[in-house]
């Protein structure tokens, strides 16, 4: 199984709050203690978001806990981190995020070939009724699976 299938941290609320239309894989500029904390799975993406400013992509509010064996040169847990994307991708994202309702949402953090990556999604905010519709669909699917499983077991 590849590292891509094993996320270190996931933003579970992202798919609930946003309709993700496109995804981009980006590298992160990290310090030594940050990558060590990421490998220890000490990451929280709950309120994180991405933003493009001055032609650069930045990741905000992603909490990477301080490294336990770190010294006084330990990192700040919620500092903004620069994302590494191609210029063409950044220009495309600038155009897309200027449209009404689109935003950049970090979906998951994982390690690929020894390098920490973040999967960023271009999402459009869902309305309340869309969220309710998704929950109804999920519940119906769960009921069908449960009924099928009971039938298989001969209950």
Order of alpha helices (4+ residues) and beta strands (2+ residues): beta-alpha-beta-alpha-beta-beta-beta-beta-beta-alpha-beta-beta-alpha
